[in-house]
């Protein structure tokens, strides 16, 4: 069947089921980098049931898809995405049960930290200010300022698109390490929700830590510009990529509309009209300079999404 007809039939079916969707959605409007062409089809499931329904129909029609949360750690191609982009942002329910918090994949990671604070629970202060979703944070074992998801995660509920079933994995089964989880090798896994186990604390003390971390972010990171956060993974615990980039004289280095931040060399920012090609060319240039200067290979941690990957 013609691809356009398949997309049209999918959209009509989803609309009949009350699932929000759109065609030709500019992905630049849904990502923190403000880069990316249109998605053939964008869908916004509001719960696990709608997600399973969407996945069943996409699988039957062999339609390429990608799942994203807040779009804070992704770079879409300038040509857009030839397939279906599933946004989990409406799967954002958060519940508190004693010292346990369960959050939908689309919930804001920062908002989760606020919920924990309001419940006088400590252990997620590091999450305050991280712009991604809970799902994205779990998938990459996100962390900052000495904290990471692995320290608080109890379990994760996921959808296995290959077996068409929902599974619950404990933290020990998640294969969590630096910027890595079981999702890194299993592209057919989709995070639905996560449960965190925290400790009782004092609300005012938790709030003070969160305010301090936010002030440190504001003072050190280029939050006033579109970006996808820190660009590169540390190649070793004692090697800080931002420092190596700065020492290499690359602060402010610009290709097109993409620039190495003068505020924090570990960030690439969109100073206006940046394309995906600009960013990728700049990433490649930085990698080449660091390789030449330090003999070190640095890996980009920003997720790249092409036309139908």
C-alpha positions as CSV (number, residue, x, y, z in Angstrom):
1,X,0.0,0.0,0.0
2,X,1.2,3.5,-0.7
3,X,3.0,5.1,2.2
4,X,0.8,8.2,2.2
5,X,-2.3,6.1,2.3
6,X,-1.0,4.0,5.2
7,X,-0.2,7.2,7.1
8,X,-3.7,8.6,6.3
9,X,-5.4,5.4,7.5
10,X,-3.3,5.4,10.7
11,X,-4.3,8.9,11.5
12,X,-8.0,8.3,10.9
13,X,-7.9,5.2,13.0
14,X,-6.2,6.9,15.9
15,X,-8.6,9.9,15.7
16,X,-11.5,7.5,15.8
17,X,-10.1,6.1,19.0
18,X,-9.8,9.6,20.5
19,X,-6.0,9.5,20.3
20,X,-4.5,12.9,19.6
21,X,-2.4,13.1,16.5
22,X,-1.1,15.4,13.8
23,X,0.6,15.3,10.5
24,X,3.5,17.3,9.2
25,X,4.3,18.5,12.8
26,X,7.5,20.6,12.8
27,X,9.8,18.8,15.1
28,X,11.7,22.0,15.8
29,X,8.7,23.0,17.8
30,X,8.9,20.0,20.1
31,X,12.6,19.8,20.9
32,X,14.9,21.9,23.1
33,X,17.4,22.3,20.3
34,X,14.6,23.9,18.1
35,X,15.9,21.9,15.2
36,X,14.2,19.4,12.9
37,X,11.9,19.1,9.9
38,X,8.3,17.7,9.9
39,X,7.2,14.4,11.2
40,X,4.9,12.4,8.9
41,X,2.7,11.5,11.8
42,X,2.9,12.6,15.5
43,X,0.8,10.9,18.1
44,X,0.2,11.7,21.8
45,X,-1.0,8.7,23.9
46,X,-2.3,9.7,27.3
47,X,-1.9,6.3,28.9
48,X,-0.5,2.8,28.7
49,X,-3.6,1.5,26.9
50,X,-3.3,4.1,24.1
51,X,0.4,3.4,23.7
52,X,-0.2,-0.3,23.3
53,X,-3.0,0.4,20.7
54,X,-0.7,2.6,18.7
55,X,2.2,0.1,18.8
56,X,-0.1,-2.7,17.6
57,X,-1.2,-0.7,14.5
58,X,2.3,0.5,13.7
59,X,3.6,-3.0,14.0
60,X,1.0,-4.5,11.7
61,X,1.9,-1.9,9.0
62,X,5.6,-2.0,9.6
63,X,5.7,1.7,10.1
64,X,9.0,3.2,11.4
65,X,8.6,5.0,14.7
66,X,10.5,6.7,17.5
67,X,9.4,7.5,21.0
68,X,10.4,10.7,22.8
69,X,9.4,12.6,25.9
70,X,10.3,16.3,26.3
71,X,12.6,16.3,23.3
72,X,15.5,17.6,25.4
73,X,18.3,15.2,24.3
74,X,17.6,14.6,20.7
75,X,18.6,16.0,17.3
76,X,16.1,15.4,14.4
77,X,17.2,15.6,10.8
78,X,16.5,18.8,8.9
79,X,14.4,16.7,6.5
80,X,12.3,15.6,9.5
81,X,11.1,12.0,10.3
82,X,9.6,9.7,7.7
83,X,7.4,7.7,10.0
84,X,5.6,8.1,13.3
85,X,6.9,10.1,16.3
86,X,5.2,9.0,19.6
87,X,5.3,11.7,22.2
88,X,4.8,10.5,25.8
89,X,4.3,14.0,27.3
90,X,0.7,13.2,28.2
91,X,1.6,10.0,30.0
92,X,2.6,12.2,33.0
93,X,0.6,10.9,36.0
94,X,2.6,11.0,39.3
95,X,1.5,9.2,42.5
96,X,3.0,9.1,46.0
97,X,2.7,6.1,48.2
98,X,4.7,6.4,51.4
99,X,8.3,6.8,50.4
100,X,7.6,5.5,46.9
101,X,6.8,7.7,43.9
102,X,5.6,6.3,40.6
103,X,5.7,8.6,37.5
104,X,4.6,8.1,33.9
105,X,7.3,8.3,31.3
106,X,6.2,11.7,30.1
107,X,6.3,13.4,33.5
108,X,8.8,16.1,33.8
109,X,11.9,15.0,35.7
110,X,12.1,18.4,37.4
111,X,8.4,18.2,38.4
112,X,9.1,14.8,39.9
113,X,11.8,16.3,42.1
114,X,9.3,19.0,43.2
115,X,6.7,16.3,44.0
116,X,9.3,14.5,46.1
117,X,10.2,17.7,48.0
118,X,6.5,18.5,48.7
119,X,6.2,15.0,50.2
120,X,9.3,15.5,52.3
121,X,11.2,12.8,50.4
122,X,14.9,13.1,49.7
123,X,16.9,11.4,46.9
124,X,15.8,13.2,43.8
125,X,17.2,16.7,44.4
126,X,19.8,16.2,41.6
127,X,16.9,15.9,39.1
128,X,15.7,19.5,39.7
129,X,16.6,21.5,36.6
130,X,17.2,18.5,34.4
131,X,14.9,19.3,31.4
132,X,14.0,15.8,30.3
133,X,11.1,13.5,31.0
134,X,11.2,10.6,33.5
135,X,11.3,8.1,30.6
136,X,14.3,9.8,29.1
137,X,16.0,10.0,32.4
138,X,15.5,6.3,33.0
139,X,16.6,5.3,29.5
140,X,19.9,7.2,29.8
141,X,20.4,6.8,33.6
142,X,20.5,10.6,33.8
143,X,22.4,12.3,36.5
144,X,24.0,15.5,37.7
145,X,25.9,16.9,40.7
146,X,26.7,13.5,42.1
147,X,23.3,12.0,41.7
148,X,21.8,9.6,39.1
149,X,18.6,7.7,38.4
150,X,20.2,4.4,39.5
151,X,20.5,5.7,43.1
152,X,16.7,6.1,43.5
153,X,15.1,3.8,40.9
154,X,13.2,0.8,42.2
155,X,11.6,-0.6,39.0
156,X,10.6,0.3,35.5
157,X,7.4,-0.7,33.6
158,X,8.1,-1.0,29.9
159,X,6.4,-2.2,26.7
160,X,8.3,-4.8,24.7
161,X,7.3,-4.0,21.1
162,X,8.8,-7.2,19.8
163,X,6.8,-9.5,22.1
164,X,3.8,-7.0,22.3
165,X,3.7,-7.3,26.1
166,X,4.2,-5.1,29.2
167,X,7.0,-6.0,31.5
168,X,8.3,-4.8,34.9
169,X,12.0,-4.8,35.5
170,X,13.7,-4.3,38.8
171,X,16.6,-1.9,39.2
172,X,19.0,-4.9,39.2
173,X,17.6,-6.0,35.8
174,X,18.0,-2.5,34.3
175,X,21.7,-2.8,33.6
176,X,22.3,0.7,34.8
177,X,25.7,2.3,34.4
178,X,27.0,5.7,33.4
179,X,24.5,7.1,30.8
180,X,23.4,3.5,30.1
181,X,20.5,1.2,30.7
182,X,19.0,-1.9,29.2
183,X,17.2,0.4,26.8
184,X,20.5,1.2,25.2
185,X,20.7,-2.2,23.5
186,X,17.0,-3.0,23.3
187,X,15.4,-0.5,20.9
188,X,12.1,-2.3,21.0
189,X,11.7,-1.4,24.7
190,X,9.5,1.6,25.5
191,X,9.5,3.1,29.0
192,X,5.9,3.4,30.3
193,X,6.6,4.4,33.9
194,X,9.1,4.2,36.7
195,X,8.9,3.8,40.5
196,X,11.5,5.4,42.8
197,X,12.2,4.6,46.4
198,X,13.2,7.6,48.5
199,X,14.0,8.5,52.1
200,X,12.1,10.7,54.5
201,X,13.7,14.1,54.9
202,X,13.0,17.7,55.9
203,X,11.2,19.7,53.3
204,X,13.2,23.0,53.9
205,X,16.5,21.2,53.7
206,X,15.5,19.4,50.5
207,X,14.3,22.8,49.1
208,X,17.6,24.4,50.0
209,X,19.6,21.8,48.1
210,X,17.4,22.1,45.1
211,X,17.7,25.9,45.0
212,X,21.5,25.6,45.3
213,X,21.7,23.2,42.4
214,X,19.4,25.3,40.2
215,X,21.6,28.4,40.9
216,X,24.6,26.5,39.9
217,X,22.9,25.5,36.7
218,X,21.9,29.0,35.9
219,X,25.4,30.4,36.6
220,X,27.3,27.7,34.7
221,X,25.0,26.5,31.8
222,X,23.8,28.4,28.8
223,X,20.1,28.0,29.6
224,X,19.2,31.1,27.7
225,X,19.9,29.3,24.4
226,X,18.3,26.3,22.7
227,X,20.5,23.2,23.2
228,X,20.3,19.5,24.0
229,X,22.3,19.7,27.2
230,X,25.7,18.3,27.7
231,X,26.9,17.0,24.3
232,X,29.5,14.4,25.1
233,X,29.9,11.5,27.5
234,X,33.0,11.4,29.8
235,X,35.5,9.0,28.2
236,X,36.8,8.2,31.7
237,X,35.7,9.2,35.3
238,X,38.6,11.7,35.6
239,X,38.3,13.2,32.1
240,X,36.0,16.2,31.7
241,X,35.1,16.9,28.1
242,X,34.1,20.5,28.6
243,X,37.5,21.2,30.1
244,X,39.3,19.6,27.2
245,X,37.2,21.5,24.7
246,X,37.9,24.8,26.5
247,X,41.6,24.1,26.7
248,X,41.6,23.4,23.0
249,X,40.4,26.9,22.4
250,X,37.0,25.9,21.0
251,X,34.8,28.1,23.1
252,X,32.7,30.2,20.8
253,X,33.7,28.1,17.7
254,X,30.8,28.3,15.3
255,X,29.5,26.4,12.3
256,X,26.4,27.9,10.8
257,X,24.0,28.6,13.6
258,X,25.6,26.0,16.0
259,X,28.2,27.2,18.5
260,X,30.3,25.9,21.3
261,X,28.9,27.8,24.3
262,X,31.2,30.4,25.6
263,X,29.6,29.9,29.0
264,X,30.1,26.1,29.2
265,X,32.2,24.4,26.5
266,X,30.4,21.1,27.0
267,X,27.3,22.5,25.4
268,X,26.5,23.2,21.8
269,X,23.9,26.0,21.4
270,X,21.6,27.1,18.7
271,X,22.4,30.8,18.3
272,X,19.9,31.2,15.5
273,X,18.8,29.2,12.6
274,X,21.1,26.2,13.3
275,X,20.5,23.1,11.3
276,X,21.1,19.5,12.2
277,X,24.0,19.5,9.7
278,X,25.5,22.5,11.5
279,X,25.4,20.6,14.8
280,X,26.7,17.3,13.4
281,X,29.6,19.1,11.6
282,X,30.5,20.9,14.8
283,X,30.3,17.7,16.8
284,X,32.7,16.1,14.3
285,X,35.1,19.0,14.4
286,X,35.3,18.9,18.2
287,X,35.8,15.1,18.2
288,X,38.7,15.6,15.7
289,X,40.4,18.3,17.7
290,X,40.1,16.3,21.0
291,X,41.4,13.2,19.2
292,X,44.4,15.2,17.9
293,X,45.1,17.0,21.2
294,X,44.5,14.3,23.7
295,X,44.4,11.0,21.8
296,X,40.9,10.4,23.2
297,X,37.7,9.4,21.4
298,X,34.7,11.2,22.8
299,X,31.2,9.9,22.2
300,X,28.2,12.1,21.5
301,X,25.4,11.4,24.0
302,X,22.7,13.3,22.1
303,X,20.3,11.0,20.5
304,X,20.1,11.4,16.7
305,X,16.9,10.6,14.8
306,X,17.0,10.4,11.0
307,X,14.4,9.8,8.4
308,X,12.9,6.5,9.5
309,X,15.5,5.2,12.0
